[in-house]
Structures are given as structure tokens and as C-alpha cells.
Amino acid sequence: MQTNLVSGALGAEINGINLKDSSEKNCIQINKLLLEHKVLFFRDQDISAEEQISLAKFFGPLERHIYVKGREKYPEIIRIIKGPNEKHQWGETWHTDVSYNVKPTKVIILRSVKIPPVGGDTMFSNMEIAYETLDEAIKKVINNKRAIHSSLGAAAFVEKYQEMKGNGNLDEYSNEHPVVRTHPETGKKILYVNSMYTKKIIDLDKSESDDILNQIFIHQQRLDFTCRFKWTENAVAIWDNRSTLHQGLTDFFPGRGLGHERVMDRIAIEGDRPN
């Protein structure tokens, strides 16, 4: 096995692990690497839907998206499609997946099916480092505070995207979580808010909450906290959704990524209630 770091902050490209092998020994090794690097990248992994599901089940119960219909034979898998002439794609703002759920996603396994010749890279940011380096005055304000996370409603997930199909649920809902959570496996402190879903810090008035959140959002996007992955076909990314933010870059422009389809298969594993 060979581990190649992608950046100084997080991320590693792994060679020598076969994702078709969902044995306990292989999965324990993957989880150990995941806790160390936060996001893992594997290339040339021509795994089937069944093999992707089998791998995911090691991490815990599989999650069904509240708004989006899964694949016909594999409802646990969401097929994320950017049509050839669409300039936007799912997840184009910094976020933590489904942070609005009571038990937000633990781990994501994303497999590339079809990619454009250029564009649509995915970026990740390390929220443990983001907390460690946060201004001490802000740390004092957010200590023991909780924040409201909104699901935004079905329109945010399907109406903007021609190829994404809803499952009939429409209503917006919200849950509250600690602004700073503790990782259940490592004990590390994590800055657990994001610009897509976090709407207000409880027990602060709106103007103070908006000001603090805006400062945090800017801090979270520091380039030295990030890594960037350029997709190839049959590549797989596995990331710890608890301790990272991510976004899909929408750099689809005429003569470049625009005019080409992008297809990804996503499986999410249910996490725990943040503490």
C-alpha cells in the first residue's frame, strides 16, 4: 500500500487497496486511514453498485436522502447528474452533508461514473484545523453554543438541477447542533457550522449571530485548510463528513467543462447525534 498526501491540511491518495474487498480487515484499514487523513482518494476502482453498498455497510446504517430519489434498483445510491448544458451541480457551496438531520451523515462514499474533460473538481476543508486556528475571542463567544441548521426544502436539491429527481417530500425542517462538536472516534474538537445550512447561533441576537457566522464562514474557506481532487473515471472518494466541509466546483464554461455530462454515485452512512 502507498499513501500520497494531497495537501498539508488533509487528504491522501491511496494505492494498493482494492475496494472490491469489503472484508473486515480491509475496512478497518480504510477507517484507520480515514481518521488520519479525513478524506481518501482511490483511482481505477471499477466497483459495482453492490460492491459500493457492501463497502459502505461497514461504516454503519445506510442513509436515504430526505428529498432525492435513489437509483431504481439501489435506493441507497443517489445518482448525481449534471446535464451536458447545465452550469451548476449539486453541492456547489461549502457544506457538511445533511447537517440539518438529527443524526447527520458520518461518511460519504462517492464514485465517479462519467466525468467532463475538465471542471467539477471537489474541494475539502479540515474543520479540526479550522477550530484550532480560530480567533480566541470567537471561541469564547461560541463556547457551549448551539446553532440551527435548515434543510432548505426540496427545491434546493431538485428544482435547480434538470436531471435530479425528487421523492415527493417538500417541506423544510431544521435541527440544532453544537457549534463545536467532539469527534466520537478521535475526541478532536470540530468547528461544526457551514454556510449552506447553518442559519443562526441560538442565544445570540440575529445581528451578532450573523456577524459571528460570517467571520467563521470566511475562516473555514482558508485555502491552507483545503485539498482539491481532480476526478478521473472509476475514482472513489471516501470522506469523514463529521470533520470536513466540501464543495463541488462549478467551473463549467463554454469550450471547457460545459457541454459534457458529469455522473457520480453517492452513498451516505448515518452518523450519530453531534455532541
C-alpha positions in Angstrom: 0.0 0.0 0.0 1.2 3.5 -0.8 -0.2 6.7 0.8 0.4 10.0 -1.1 -0.6 13.2 0.7 -2.7 15.6 -1.3 -2.1 18.7 0.8 -0.6 19.6 4.2 -4.1 20.0 5.7 -5.9 16.8 4.8 -6.4 14.2 2.1 -4.5 11.2 0.8 -4.5 9.3 -2.4 -4.2 5.6 -1.6 -2.7 3.0 -3.9 -2.7 -0.8 -3.3 -6.2 -1.1 -1.6 -8.9 -2.9 -3.6 -12.3 -1.5 -2.8 -14.0 -4.7 -4.1 -12.7 -6.2 -0.9 -15.1 -5.3 1.9 -13.6 -7.7 4.4 -13.4 -6.5 8.0 -9.6 -6.4 7.8 -9.7 -4.2 4.7 -12.4 -1.9 6.0 -10.6 -1.4 9.4 -7.5 -0.3 7.5 -9.6 2.1 5.4 -11.2 3.6 8.6 -7.8 4.0 10.2 -6.5 5.9 7.2 -9.8 7.9 7.1 -9.4 9.1 10.7 -5.9 10.2 10.0 -6.4 11.9 6.6 -10.1 12.9 6.8 -10.6 12.2 3.0 -9.2 9.3 1.0 -9.0 9.1 -2.8 -8.7 5.9 -4.8 -8.3 5.6 -8.6 -9.1 2.8 -11.1 -11.7 1.2 -8.8 -14.3 -0.3 -11.2 -16.6 -1.3 -8.4 -20.2 -2.3 -8.9 -23.2 -0.8 -7.1 -23.4 -3.9 -4.9 -19.7 -3.6 -4.0 -20.1 0.1 -3.2 -23.0 -0.8 -0.9 -21.1 -3.6 0.7 -18.2 -1.3 1.5 -20.5 1.4 2.9 -22.3 -1.0 5.3 -19.1 -1.5 7.2 -19.3 2.1 8.5 -22.9 1.9 9.7 -26.6 2.1 8.6 -27.1 3.4 5.1 -29.0 6.7 4.8 -31.8 7.6 2.4 -31.9 11.3 1.3 -34.9 13.1 2.6 -35.7 14.8 -0.8 -33.9 13.0 -3.6 -34.9 9.7 -5.2 -32.3 7.0 -5.2 -31.5 4.6 -8.1 -34.3 2.3 -9.2 -32.6 -1.0 -8.1 -30.4 0.6 -5.4 -32.4 3.2 -3.5 -29.4 3.8 -1.1 -27.4 5.2 -4.0 -28.1 8.7 -5.3 -27.0 9.2 -8.9 -25.8 12.8 -9.0 -26.1 14.0 -12.6 -25.1 17.3 -14.2 -26.6 17.5 -17.6 -24.4 18.5 -20.5 -25.6 22.0 -20.7 -26.0 22.7 -17.0 -23.6 25.2 -15.5 -24.4 24.2 -11.9 -24.1 21.0 -10.0 -25.0 19.6 -6.6 -23.1 20.8 -3.6 -21.5 23.9 -5.1 -21.3 25.8 -1.8 -19.1 24.8 1.2 -21.1 22.4 3.4 -21.3 19.3 5.5 -23.8 16.9 4.1 -27.3 16.9 5.7 -26.1 18.8 8.9 -29.8 19.6 9.3 -30.6 15.9 10.2 -30.9 14.8 13.8 -28.1 12.3 13.0 -26.0 13.9 10.2 -24.1 11.8 7.8 -21.0 10.0 9.2 -19.2 9.0 6.0 -19.7 9.6 2.3 -18.6 7.2 -0.5 -18.7 8.9 -3.9 -17.8 7.1 -7.1 -17.3 8.7 -10.5 -19.2 7.2 -13.4 -18.7 9.8 -16.1 -16.7 13.0 -15.9 -16.2 16.0 -18.1 -12.7 16.6 -19.7 -12.2 19.4 -17.2 -14.1 21.0 -14.4 -16.1 19.7 -11.4 -13.2 19.0 -9.1 -14.2 18.6 -5.4 -12.6 20.6 -2.6 -12.4 19.6 1.1 -11.6 21.6 4.2 -10.4 20.4 7.6 -12.6 21.6 10.4 -10.4 20.4 13.2 -7.6 22.7 12.0 -10.3 25.4 11.4 -11.3 25.2 15.1 -7.7 25.0 16.4 -6.8 28.2 14.5 -10.0 30.1 15.2 -9.7 33.6 16.8 -9.8 33.1 20.6 -12.4 35.8 21.0 -14.8 34.0 18.7 -14.0 30.7 20.5 -15.2 32.3 23.8 -18.5 33.5 22.1 -19.3 30.1 20.6 -18.3 28.0 23.7 -21.2 25.7 24.5 -23.4 27.4 22.0 -25.7 25.6 19.6 -26.8 26.6 16.1 -29.9 25.9 13.9 -29.3 24.0 10.6 -32.0 24.2 7.9 -32.7 21.6 5.3 -33.7 24.4 2.8 -36.6 22.3 1.4 -36.8 20.1 -1.7 -36.4 23.0 -4.2 -32.7 23.4 -3.2 -32.0 19.8 -4.2 -34.0 19.2 -7.4 -35.5 22.4 -9.0 -32.2 23.9 -9.9 -30.9 20.6 -11.5 -32.5 19.2 -14.6 -31.5 15.6 -14.0 -32.2 15.3 -10.3 -35.5 13.7 -9.3 -37.4 14.4 -6.1 -39.0 11.7 -4.0 -42.2 13.7 -3.1 -41.0 15.3 0.2 -41.2 19.0 0.0 -41.2 20.6 3.5 -38.3 22.4 5.0 -37.2 21.4 8.5 -34.4 22.1 10.9 -32.4 20.8 13.9 -29.9 22.3 16.3 -26.3 21.1 16.9 -23.3 22.3 18.9 -21.3 25.0 17.1 -18.2 23.0 18.2 -18.7 19.2 18.3 -16.4 16.4 19.5 -15.4 13.7 17.1 -16.8 10.4 18.6 -13.8 8.4 17.5 -10.8 10.7 17.9 -12.0 13.1 20.6 -10.9 16.1 18.5 -12.9 19.4 18.5 -14.6 20.3 15.2 -16.0 23.6 14.0 -19.4 22.3 13.1 -21.2 25.0 11.1 -21.4 25.6 7.4 -22.5 28.4 5.1 -25.1 26.3 3.2 -27.2 25.0 6.1 -26.4 26.9 9.3 -28.8 29.8 9.9 -28.4 31.1 13.4 -26.5 30.6 16.7 -29.0 30.1 19.5 -28.9 32.6 22.4 -27.4 35.4 20.2 -29.4 38.1 18.6 -29.6 37.9 14.9 -27.1 40.6 14.1 -24.5 39.2 16.4 -25.2 35.7 15.2 -24.9 36.8 11.5 -21.6 38.6 12.3 -20.0 35.7 14.1 -21.2 33.1 11.5 -19.9 35.3 8.6 -16.5 35.5 10.3 -16.4 31.7 10.8 -17.5 31.0 7.2 -14.7 33.2 5.8 -12.2 31.4 8.2 -13.4 28.0 7.1 -12.6 28.7 3.5 -8.9 29.5 4.1 -7.0 27.7 1.3 -4.4 26.4 3.7 -7.2 24.2 5.3 -8.1 22.6 2.0 -7.2 20.0 -0.6 -8.6 19.6 -4.1 -9.3 16.4 -6.0 -9.4 16.1 -9.8 -11.7 13.3 -10.8 -11.0 10.5 -13.3 -13.5 7.8 -14.2 -13.8 5.0 -11.7 -12.3 7.1 -8.9 -13.7 6.9 -5.4 -13.6 9.4 -2.6 -14.4 8.4 1.0 -14.6 11.2 3.5 -15.4 11.8 7.1 -18.4 14.1 6.9 -18.1 15.0 10.6 -14.8 16.7 10.4 -14.7 18.2 7.0 -16.5 20.6 4.7 -16.6 20.1 0.9 -17.8 21.7 -2.3 -18.1 20.7 -5.9 -16.5 23.4 -8.1 -18.8 24.7 -10.9 -16.1 25.7 -13.3 -18.1 24.6 -16.3 -17.5 27.1 -19.1 -18.1 27.0 -22.9 -15.3 25.2 -24.6 -14.3 23.5 -21.4 -16.5 21.5 -19.0 -19.7 22.9 -20.4 -21.3 20.6 -22.9 -20.3 17.4 -21.1 -22.2 15.3 -18.6 -21.0 14.6 -15.1 -22.3 11.5 -13.3 -21.5 10.4 -9.7 -22.9 7.7 -7.5 -23.2 8.7 -3.8 -23.8 6.6 -0.7 -24.1 8.1 2.7 -23.8 6.4 6.1 -25.8 7.6 9.0 -23.9 9.2 11.8 -24.6 9.9 15.5 -26.1 12.9 17.3 -23.4 15.5 17.5 -22.1 16.3 21.0 
